């Protein structure tokens, strides 16, 4: 894929990221972040889940590429098999 083919994705991606970011900020502004442990004993917060649940379907709709996210363990296999994929890094990890 030539970089110029990605140009039309920039504005929609910014909107998708802003929407997910607003959801994460709303959770962090609340009293309870809702942290719990996943099956592998790593922590997950409501913000992690909100980011994933907002980003994954929106990205999939934008371009029909697999979505890789640590909140969807099954998706991690796409890292090795897909030519291109969306990669979600939890937004709350960077706050």
N, C-alpha and C positions, 0 to 999 in steps of 0.2 A: 504494500500500500504506500503510495506516494504521500509525503507530508501534506501536500495541498488538498488531498482527499479528506484530511482530518479537519480542515478549516471550518466546514459547516457544523462540526460538532462542538466547537468552542462555546458559543453562546448557550446552547441547550445544556452543556455540561456545567457551565457556571450557574445556571438556574437550579439544576439538580443539586449541586454542591451547596448552594446557599440555603435551599430548602432543608436539606439534611442538617446543615450547621445550625439553623434556627431551632430545629427539634432538639439537638444536642444541648445547645445553650439553655433552652427552656428547662430541660431536665436538671442541668447543673445549677440553675437558679432556684430550683425547688429544694425542699428540705431533705429529700431522700433520693440518693442516686440508685438505690436498689441493686447493690452489688451482690452477686452470688457466684457459686462455683459451677463451672461446666463439668461434664463427665471426665475430662482430662485433668480436673482440679485447677484449671486456670480461671481467673476471675472474668466475669462478664457483668456489665452494668446495663441499666435501662438505656443509657445513652448508646452503648455499643449496639444493642438490639434495635433501637430507633434508627440509628445511622444505617445499619444493614437493611432493615425493612423499608427504608425510604430509598436508598441508593440502588439496591439490587434490581427491583422491577423497573425502575426508571431507566437505568443503564441498559438493561436487556431490551427495553422498548426502543431506545435510541439507536442501538445497533445490535443486531442479533448475534452477539458474541457471548461466550460463557462468562459467568461472573464468578470470580474467585474471592472468597471472603473467609476469614477465620471463624466467623459466626455460622458458617455452613461447611462443616467438616468434609462432606462429600465433594464439595466444589474444589477442594485442594488438588484433586487428581488432574484437573484441567491445566494446571501449571506445567505438566509434563507432556500433555497431548495436544493442546490447542495451539494453533499458529498465532492467534491473538486472542486476548481475553481482557475483560475488565478486572482490575484488582482493587478491592476495597480494603483500605487500612482504616481501622476504627478512628473516627474523628476525635473521640474524647481522649485518645492517647496523646494527642498533640496539644491539648489545652493546657 
